[in-house]
């Protein structure tokens, strides 16, 4: 299969019996706030038709603009993820009279994307996988010391003279009475 440049939205008729393989890139401006990217997103996809369904597997990589959970400094986190999806025509999948938001999906159905007409958008499953790969507490470095809770000094740059031992909140009032704060 020959690698080629793909559009983000592709006509199903272009996927031949041998499948289709290619890549595309999206600029931060094209994403309109979809992801916190700091440069172009590159996506590679392999598409195969199986009956009416289109199976897609690929890789997505993007430089993500993050903020460290400890020191609050911005940094760029390179994210590379593999993804899979099965595109199915919306009509015929749902029973007549059942609203789309009332359908219960099984674990196997979670990779299903629906499309109308003769085109499918390759971006949603790649975007979803990149979003899932983002850390809940991003760190600029595992050894990041963070900020001083008293004065706000970045402890990665220099130490401060603040008391570093945490005070048990149950004894905070007693400490005030004894003149310690």
C-alpha atoms as an extended CHARMM CRD file, in Angstrom:
* protein
*
       181  EXT
         1         1  UNK       CA              0.0000000000        0.0000000000        0.0000000000  PROA      1               0.0000000000
         2         2  UNK       CA              1.4190000000        3.3630000000       -1.0260000000  PROA      2               0.0000000000
         3         3  UNK       CA              1.5220000000        6.1720000000        1.5610000000  PROA      3               0.0000000000
         4         4  UNK       CA             -0.1550000000        9.3450000000        0.3450000000  PROA      4               0.0000000000
         5         5  UNK       CA             -1.3660000000       12.6760000000        1.6250000000  PROA      5               0.0000000000
         6         6  UNK       CA             -4.9340000000       12.4560000000        2.9060000000  PROA      6               0.0000000000
         7         7  UNK       CA             -7.5570000000       15.0420000000        3.6530000000  PROA      7               0.0000000000
         8         8  UNK       CA             -9.0840000000       15.0810000000        7.1240000000  PROA      8               0.0000000000
         9         9  UNK       CA            -12.4880000000       14.3330000000        5.5670000000  PROA      9               0.0000000000
        10        10  UNK       CA            -12.3350000000       11.5350000000        3.0190000000  PROA      10              0.0000000000
        11        11  UNK       CA            -14.8000000000       10.0730000000        0.5420000000  PROA      11              0.0000000000
        12        12  UNK       CA            -15.5270000000        6.4120000000        1.2720000000  PROA      12              0.0000000000
        13        13  UNK       CA            -15.4180000000        5.6710000000       -2.4830000000  PROA      13              0.0000000000
        14        14  UNK       CA            -11.6650000000        6.4420000000       -2.4770000000  PROA      14              0.0000000000
        15        15  UNK       CA            -10.9890000000        3.4150000000       -0.2600000000  PROA      15              0.0000000000
        16        16  UNK       CA            -10.3420000000        0.6010000000       -2.7100000000  PROA      16              0.0000000000
        17        17  UNK       CA            -10.2620000000       -3.1490000000       -2.1150000000  PROA      17              0.0000000000
        18        18  UNK       CA             -6.6030000000       -2.9240000000       -1.0580000000  PROA      18              0.0000000000
        19        19  UNK       CA             -7.3750000000       -0.1710000000        1.4530000000  PROA      19              0.0000000000
        20        20  UNK       CA             -5.8770000000        3.2610000000        1.7490000000  PROA      20              0.0000000000
        21        21  UNK       CA             -2.9490000000        4.5870000000        3.7450000000  PROA      21              0.0000000000
        22        22  UNK       CA             -1.8310000000        8.1430000000        4.2110000000  PROA      22              0.0000000000
        23        23  UNK       CA             -1.2530000000       11.0510000000        6.5170000000  PROA      23              0.0000000000
        24        24  UNK       CA             -2.4240000000       14.5780000000        7.1150000000  PROA      24              0.0000000000
        25        25  UNK       CA             -1.4470000000       17.4630000000        9.3630000000  PROA      25              0.0000000000
        26        26  UNK       CA             -3.5270000000       20.0580000000       11.1660000000  PROA      26              0.0000000000
        27        27  UNK       CA             -2.3050000000       23.4550000000       12.3210000000  PROA      27              0.0000000000
        28        28  UNK       CA             -3.3260000000       24.8950000000       15.6940000000  PROA      28              0.0000000000
        29        29  UNK       CA             -5.5470000000       27.3820000000       13.8310000000  PROA      29              0.0000000000
        30        30  UNK       CA             -7.4890000000       24.5620000000       12.1560000000  PROA      30              0.0000000000
        31        31  UNK       CA             -8.2180000000       22.9510000000       15.5180000000  PROA      31              0.0000000000
        32        32  UNK       CA             -9.9860000000       26.0190000000       16.9600000000  PROA      32              0.0000000000
        33        33  UNK       CA             -9.2600000000       25.1980000000       20.6050000000  PROA      33              0.0000000000
        34        34  UNK       CA             -9.9010000000       21.4710000000       20.2540000000  PROA      34              0.0000000000
        35        35  UNK       CA             -6.5950000000       20.5970000000       21.9170000000  PROA      35              0.0000000000
        36        36  UNK       CA             -3.9170000000       22.6090000000       23.7650000000  PROA      36              0.0000000000
        37        37  UNK       CA             -1.4180000000       22.1500000000       20.9140000000  PROA      37              0.0000000000
        38        38  UNK       CA              1.8410000000       24.0380000000       20.4600000000  PROA      38              0.0000000000
        39        39  UNK       CA              2.4280000000       23.1510000000       16.8180000000  PROA      39              0.0000000000
        40        40  UNK       CA              1.0920000000       20.9940000000       14.0110000000  PROA      40              0.0000000000
        41        41  UNK       CA             -0.6710000000       17.7120000000       14.7380000000  PROA      41              0.0000000000
        42        42  UNK       CA              0.3640000000       14.8370000000       12.4670000000  PROA      42              0.0000000000
        43        43  UNK       CA             -1.9420000000       11.8920000000       11.8570000000  PROA      43              0.0000000000
        44        44  UNK       CA             -1.2560000000        8.6970000000        9.9120000000  PROA      44              0.0000000000
        45        45  UNK       CA             -4.1800000000        6.4390000000        9.0480000000  PROA      45              0.0000000000
        46        46  UNK       CA             -4.7580000000        3.0490000000        7.4210000000  PROA      46              0.0000000000
        47        47  UNK       CA             -8.3060000000        2.4570000000        6.1540000000  PROA      47              0.0000000000
        48        48  UNK       CA             -9.9750000000       -0.8060000000        5.0820000000  PROA      48              0.0000000000
        49        49  UNK       CA            -13.5490000000       -1.4960000000        4.0830000000  PROA      49              0.0000000000
        50        50  UNK       CA            -15.3290000000       -4.5260000000        5.5240000000  PROA      50              0.0000000000
        51        51  UNK       CA            -18.8220000000       -4.5770000000        4.0660000000  PROA      51              0.0000000000
        52        52  UNK       CA            -20.4330000000       -1.2270000000        4.8680000000  PROA      52              0.0000000000
        53        53  UNK       CA            -17.9740000000       -0.5090000000        7.7040000000  PROA      53              0.0000000000
        54        54  UNK       CA            -14.6280000000        1.2720000000        7.3940000000  PROA      54              0.0000000000
        55        55  UNK       CA            -11.8840000000        0.1690000000        9.8060000000  PROA      55              0.0000000000
        56        56  UNK       CA             -9.2160000000        2.7280000000       10.6540000000  PROA      56              0.0000000000
        57        57  UNK       CA             -5.9820000000        2.3480000000       12.5790000000  PROA      57              0.0000000000
        58        58  UNK       CA             -3.3600000000        4.9980000000       12.9240000000  PROA      58              0.0000000000
        59        59  UNK       CA             -1.0210000000        7.1350000000       14.9520000000  PROA      59              0.0000000000
        60        60  UNK       CA             -1.3690000000       10.7290000000       16.0530000000  PROA      60              0.0000000000
        61        61  UNK       CA              1.3540000000       12.9170000000       17.4750000000  PROA      61              0.0000000000
        62        62  UNK       CA              1.2160000000       16.4720000000       18.7190000000  PROA      62              0.0000000000
        63        63  UNK       CA              3.2530000000       18.8730000000       20.8360000000  PROA      63              0.0000000000
        64        64  UNK       CA              0.9040000000       19.7910000000       23.7040000000  PROA      64              0.0000000000
        65        65  UNK       CA              1.1390000000       23.0930000000       25.5810000000  PROA      65              0.0000000000
        66        66  UNK       CA              0.8540000000       22.1830000000       29.2550000000  PROA      66              0.0000000000
        67        67  UNK       CA              1.1940000000       23.8910000000       32.6350000000  PROA      67              0.0000000000
        68        68  UNK       CA              3.1370000000       22.1250000000       35.3730000000  PROA      68              0.0000000000
        69        69  UNK       CA              0.9190000000       21.1460000000       38.3140000000  PROA      69              0.0000000000
        70        70  UNK       CA              3.7420000000       21.9100000000       40.7700000000  PROA      70              0.0000000000
        71        71  UNK       CA              5.5310000000       25.0580000000       39.5550000000  PROA      71              0.0000000000
        72        72  UNK       CA              2.8480000000       26.4220000000       37.1750000000  PROA      72              0.0000000000
        73        73  UNK       CA              5.3710000000       27.0000000000       34.3740000000  PROA      73              0.0000000000
        74        74  UNK       CA              4.3820000000       26.2460000000       30.8050000000  PROA      74              0.0000000000
        75        75  UNK       CA              6.1000000000       23.4470000000       28.9190000000  PROA      75              0.0000000000
        76        76  UNK       CA              5.5980000000       21.3910000000       25.7740000000  PROA      76              0.0000000000
        77        77  UNK       CA              4.7290000000       17.7100000000       26.1730000000  PROA      77              0.0000000000
        78        78  UNK       CA              5.1870000000       15.5680000000       23.0470000000  PROA      78              0.0000000000
        79        79  UNK       CA              2.2720000000       13.1140000000       22.8210000000  PROA      79              0.0000000000
        80        80  UNK       CA              2.2730000000       10.1320000000       20.4390000000  PROA      80              0.0000000000
        81        81  UNK       CA             -0.6670000000        7.7350000000       20.4860000000  PROA      81              0.0000000000
        82        82  UNK       CA             -2.0520000000        4.8690000000       18.4240000000  PROA      82              0.0000000000
        83        83  UNK       CA             -5.7840000000        4.6430000000       17.8200000000  PROA      83              0.0000000000
        84        84  UNK       CA             -8.3890000000        2.4750000000       16.1170000000  PROA      84              0.0000000000
        85        85  UNK       CA            -11.9480000000        3.1500000000       15.0050000000  PROA      85              0.0000000000
        86        86  UNK       CA            -14.7420000000        1.5380000000       13.0490000000  PROA      86              0.0000000000
        87        87  UNK       CA            -16.9040000000        3.8690000000       10.9830000000  PROA      87              0.0000000000
        88        88  UNK       CA            -20.4560000000        2.7330000000       10.3600000000  PROA      88              0.0000000000
        89        89  UNK       CA            -23.2650000000        4.3690000000        8.4410000000  PROA      89              0.0000000000
        90        90  UNK       CA            -25.6760000000        5.9460000000       10.8880000000  PROA      90              0.0000000000
        91        91  UNK       CA            -28.7590000000        4.7580000000        9.0240000000  PROA      91              0.0000000000
        92        92  UNK       CA            -29.4110000000        1.0930000000        9.5830000000  PROA      92              0.0000000000
        93        93  UNK       CA            -27.4310000000        0.9880000000       12.8430000000  PROA      93              0.0000000000
        94        94  UNK       CA            -30.1640000000        2.3530000000       15.0890000000  PROA      94              0.0000000000
        95        95  UNK       CA            -33.6120000000        0.7610000000       15.3550000000  PROA      95              0.0000000000
        96        96  UNK       CA            -36.4820000000        2.8810000000       14.0720000000  PROA      96              0.0000000000
        97        97  UNK       CA            -38.0040000000        5.0360000000       16.7900000000  PROA      97              0.0000000000
        98        98  UNK       CA            -34.9630000000        4.8640000000       19.1340000000  PROA      98              0.0000000000
        99        99  UNK       CA            -33.1880000000        8.1420000000       19.8130000000  PROA      99              0.0000000000
       100       100  UNK       CA            -29.4190000000        8.0970000000       19.2850000000  PROA      100             0.0000000000
       101       101  UNK       CA            -28.7310000000        9.2330000000       22.8670000000  PROA      101             0.0000000000
       102       102  UNK       CA            -30.8340000000        6.3490000000       24.2600000000  PROA      102             0.0000000000
       103       103  UNK       CA            -28.7000000000        3.5660000000       22.7760000000  PROA      103             0.0000000000
       104       104  UNK       CA            -26.5430000000        1.6630000000       25.2540000000  PROA      104             0.0000000000
       105       105  UNK       CA            -23.1080000000        0.8580000000       23.8680000000  PROA      105             0.0000000000
       106       106  UNK       CA            -20.9990000000       -2.1170000000       24.8850000000  PROA      106             0.0000000000
       107       107  UNK       CA            -17.2230000000       -1.9540000000       25.3670000000  PROA      107             0.0000000000
       108       108  UNK       CA            -16.7540000000       -3.2410000000       21.8100000000  PROA      108             0.0000000000
       109       109  UNK       CA            -18.8970000000       -0.3780000000       20.4970000000  PROA      109             0.0000000000
       110       110  UNK       CA            -16.7470000000        2.3460000000       22.0590000000  PROA      110             0.0000000000
       111       111  UNK       CA            -14.5000000000        2.6280000000       18.9840000000  PROA      111             0.0000000000
       112       112  UNK       CA            -17.4870000000        3.0980000000       16.6650000000  PROA      112             0.0000000000
       113       113  UNK       CA            -17.8220000000        6.3780000000       14.7840000000  PROA      113             0.0000000000
       114       114  UNK       CA            -20.9130000000        7.1520000000       12.7360000000  PROA      114             0.0000000000
       115       115  UNK       CA            -21.0210000000        8.9050000000        9.4010000000  PROA      115             0.0000000000
       116       116  UNK       CA            -23.7540000000       10.1560000000        7.1000000000  PROA      116             0.0000000000
       117       117  UNK       CA            -23.5640000000       10.2200000000        3.3550000000  PROA      117             0.0000000000
       118       118  UNK       CA            -20.3820000000        9.2290000000        1.5530000000  PROA      118             0.0000000000
       119       119  UNK       CA            -17.7020000000       11.0180000000        3.6340000000  PROA      119             0.0000000000
       120       120  UNK       CA            -16.0930000000       10.3830000000        6.9800000000  PROA      120             0.0000000000
       121       121  UNK       CA            -14.0480000000       12.6420000000        9.2200000000  PROA      121             0.0000000000
       122       122  UNK       CA            -10.7810000000       10.9710000000       10.2690000000  PROA      122             0.0000000000
       123       123  UNK       CA            -10.0320000000       13.4730000000       13.0460000000  PROA      123             0.0000000000
       124       124  UNK       CA            -12.4290000000       12.5840000000       15.9430000000  PROA      124             0.0000000000
       125       125  UNK       CA            -10.8750000000        9.2280000000       16.9900000000  PROA      125             0.0000000000
       126       126  UNK       CA             -7.3300000000       10.6500000000       16.7490000000  PROA      126             0.0000000000
       127       127  UNK       CA             -8.3730000000       13.7180000000       18.7820000000  PROA      127             0.0000000000
       128       128  UNK       CA            -10.0660000000       11.5550000000       21.4120000000  PROA      128             0.0000000000
       129       129  UNK       CA             -6.9630000000        9.4010000000       21.8450000000  PROA      129             0.0000000000
       130       130  UNK       CA             -4.7090000000       12.4610000000       22.1830000000  PROA      130             0.0000000000
       131       131  UNK       CA             -7.0570000000       13.9140000000       24.8170000000  PROA      131             0.0000000000
       132       132  UNK       CA             -7.0740000000       10.6340000000       26.7520000000  PROA      132             0.0000000000
       133       133  UNK       CA             -3.2630000000       10.5990000000       26.7170000000  PROA      133             0.0000000000
       134       134  UNK       CA             -2.9540000000       13.9500000000       28.5000000000  PROA      134             0.0000000000
       135       135  UNK       CA             -1.8670000000       13.5660000000       32.1320000000  PROA      135             0.0000000000
       136       136  UNK       CA             -4.2690000000       14.7130000000       34.8390000000  PROA      136             0.0000000000
       137       137  UNK       CA             -1.3690000000       16.3340000000       36.7230000000  PROA      137             0.0000000000
       138       138  UNK       CA              1.2060000000       17.3430000000       34.0940000000  PROA      138             0.0000000000
       139       139  UNK       CA              4.7390000000       17.8130000000       35.3820000000  PROA      139             0.0000000000
       140       140  UNK       CA              7.5120000000       19.6950000000       33.6180000000  PROA      140             0.0000000000
       141       141  UNK       CA              9.9160000000       17.2310000000       35.2580000000  PROA      141             0.0000000000
       142       142  UNK       CA              9.3950000000       14.3640000000       37.7100000000  PROA      142             0.0000000000
       143       143  UNK       CA             11.8980000000       16.0730000000       40.0280000000  PROA      143             0.0000000000
       144       144  UNK       CA             10.0480000000       19.4400000000       39.9530000000  PROA      144             0.0000000000
       145       145  UNK       CA             10.0560000000       20.9020000000       43.4760000000  PROA      145             0.0000000000
       146       146  UNK       CA              7.0800000000       23.2160000000       42.8660000000  PROA      146             0.0000000000
       147       147  UNK       CA              6.2840000000       26.4700000000       44.6490000000  PROA      147             0.0000000000
       148       148  UNK       CA              6.6920000000       27.3560000000       48.3290000000  PROA      148             0.0000000000
       149       149  UNK       CA              3.2020000000       27.3080000000       49.8590000000  PROA      149             0.0000000000
       150       150  UNK       CA              4.1120000000       30.2900000000       52.0820000000  PROA      150             0.0000000000
       151       151  UNK       CA              5.8640000000       32.8040000000       49.8160000000  PROA      151             0.0000000000
       152       152  UNK       CA              5.3300000000       31.3730000000       46.3230000000  PROA      152             0.0000000000
       153       153  UNK       CA              9.0520000000       31.0780000000       45.5030000000  PROA      153             0.0000000000
       154       154  UNK       CA              9.8160000000       28.6290000000       42.6800000000  PROA      154             0.0000000000
       155       155  UNK       CA             11.8470000000       26.0420000000       44.6020000000  PROA      155             0.0000000000
       156       156  UNK       CA             13.4820000000       24.8490000000       41.3720000000  PROA      156             0.0000000000
       157       157  UNK       CA             15.2550000000       28.2190000000       41.0730000000  PROA      157             0.0000000000
       158       158  UNK       CA             16.2400000000       28.8190000000       44.7030000000  PROA      158             0.0000000000
       159       159  UNK       CA             15.2060000000       27.8920000000       48.2170000000  PROA      159             0.0000000000
       160       160  UNK       CA             13.4660000000       30.2730000000       50.5750000000  PROA      160             0.0000000000
       161       161  UNK       CA             13.5760000000       30.6560000000       54.3620000000  PROA      161             0.0000000000
       162       162  UNK       CA              9.9730000000       29.6730000000       54.9780000000  PROA      162             0.0000000000
       163       163  UNK       CA              8.9970000000       26.9080000000       57.3700000000  PROA      163             0.0000000000
       164       164  UNK       CA              8.6600000000       23.7700000000       55.2800000000  PROA      164             0.0000000000
       165       165  UNK       CA              7.1870000000       21.3910000000       57.8500000000  PROA      165             0.0000000000
       166       166  UNK       CA              3.4530000000       21.1440000000       57.3450000000  PROA      166             0.0000000000
       167       167  UNK       CA              1.4200000000       22.3100000000       60.3230000000  PROA      167             0.0000000000
       168       168  UNK       CA             -1.3870000000       20.0260000000       61.3950000000  PROA      168             0.0000000000
       169       169  UNK       CA             -4.5240000000       22.1780000000       60.9190000000  PROA      169             0.0000000000
       170       170  UNK       CA             -5.8500000000       20.9040000000       64.2530000000  PROA      170             0.0000000000
       171       171  UNK       CA             -2.9940000000       22.7000000000       66.0310000000  PROA      171             0.0000000000
       172       172  UNK       CA             -3.0560000000       25.9480000000       63.9920000000  PROA      172             0.0000000000
       173       173  UNK       CA             -5.0490000000       27.8530000000       66.6600000000  PROA      173             0.0000000000
       174       174  UNK       CA             -2.7630000000       26.5790000000       69.4260000000  PROA      174             0.0000000000
       175       175  UNK       CA              0.2430000000       27.7930000000       67.4420000000  PROA      175             0.0000000000
       176       176  UNK       CA             -1.3210000000       31.2590000000       67.2440000000  PROA      176             0.0000000000
       177       177  UNK       CA             -1.9010000000       31.3000000000       71.0200000000  PROA      177             0.0000000000
       178       178  UNK       CA              1.7060000000       30.3750000000       71.6860000000  PROA      178             0.0000000000
       179       179  UNK       CA              2.9010000000       33.2400000000       69.4670000000  PROA      179             0.0000000000
       180       180  UNK       CA              4.0960000000       31.1430000000       66.5530000000  PROA      180             0.0000000000
       181       181  UNK       CA              1.9050000000       32.5840000000       63.8400000000  PROA      181             0.0000000000
